[in-house]
Amino acid sequence: MAKKPPSLADLTLNKGAVSPVRAGLSPTEEPEQSPKRKGQTLRLDEGAWKQLKHLATDKGVSAHDLLIEAVNDLFRKYGKPPIA
């Protein structure tokens, strides 16, 4: 018999914290920790924004992925590791 998934109320009781048991993991398994991320707003003129969206569509990737690629290229240009 399949284990019943947690309810929305169960997931929100601890402000999004899901115990390994409620996440469907055994008590000895820890959920994989994702790296902490920070946001940055980028404002482009309309032409640049459209060009970015068209390029993303042409390449079959998201605009976000292209921006991450651009940040990594900037890091490389200045001798930093591409960690974005």
Contacts in CASP RR format, 6 or more apart in sequence:
PFRMAT RR
TARGET T0000
AUTHOR 0000-0000-0000
METHOD contacts of the structure
MODEL  1
MAKKPPSLADLTLNKGAVSPVRAGLSPTEEPEQSPKRKGQTLRLDEGAWK
QLKHLATDKGVSAHDLLIEAVNDLFRKYGKPPIA
3 24 0 8 1.000
6 18 0 8 1.000
6 22 0 8 1.000
6 23 0 8 1.000
10 22 0 8 1.000
11 18 0 8 1.000
11 22 0 8 1.000
18 31 0 8 1.000
20 26 0 8 1.000
20 27 0 8 1.000
20 29 0 8 1.000
20 30 0 8 1.000
20 31 0 8 1.000
21 27 0 8 1.000
23 31 0 8 1.000
25 31 0 8 1.000
42 67 0 8 1.000
44 52 0 8 1.000
52 63 0 8 1.000
52 66 0 8 1.000
52 67 0 8 1.000
53 63 0 8 1.000
55 66 0 8 1.000
56 62 0 8 1.000
56 63 0 8 1.000
56 65 0 8 1.000
56 66 0 8 1.000
59 66 0 8 1.000
68 84 0 8 1.000
71 84 0 8 1.000
72 82 0 8 1.000
72 83 0 8 1.000
72 84 0 8 1.000
73 82 0 8 1.000
75 81 0 8 1.000
75 82 0 8 1.000
75 83 0 8 1.000
75 84 0 8 1.000
76 82 0 8 1.000
END
